[in-house]
Amino acid sequence: MFPITHTFKRKIKKKTLEINYLNASIHLALEKALVDNVLIVNSEIHFKNALFNKQSRNHFMTNVDKGYFKIDNTSGQLIYHISMKRVFYFNFFFVLMISLFFKSLLFSCLFFGVICMLTWTITVIRHSRFLNKLVNKF
């Protein structure tokens, strides 16, 4: 559901790669990104990020709650799905505090929209680059 979740699709260049190799490469990339709770099931890799973990607040995985990688054998694509619910909840709480201070509903709604869209745009760009680097390794 836009804008809380986003799905990326990238074509894998070599179709002859084994699923085990792809899973191991993706798992290694997630470990380097300090992601918590990585689970491999068949051709899917699911992950969850804890609220307080080793990542700094500018780390590209900080805004992601959970996600998965899926290898589509028929189209030769790598599908990457991320969820950013926690970021929107924090932004909403922050905007509620701002609205209590300024007492303006219009200002609060505009502020919420701007903050959420900036966060969403930055997160999508960062994860698109992450996926491009990952696919280029294959």
Secondary structure as UniProt FT lines:
FT   TURN            2..4
FT   STRAND          5..11
FT   TURN            15..16
FT   HELIX           19..32
FT   TURN            33..34
FT   STRAND          38..41
FT   TURN            42..43
FT   STRAND          44..48
FT   TURN            57..58
FT   TURN            60..63
FT   STRAND          66..72
FT   TURN            73..76
FT   STRAND          77..83
FT   HELIX           85..102
FT   HELIX           105..137
//
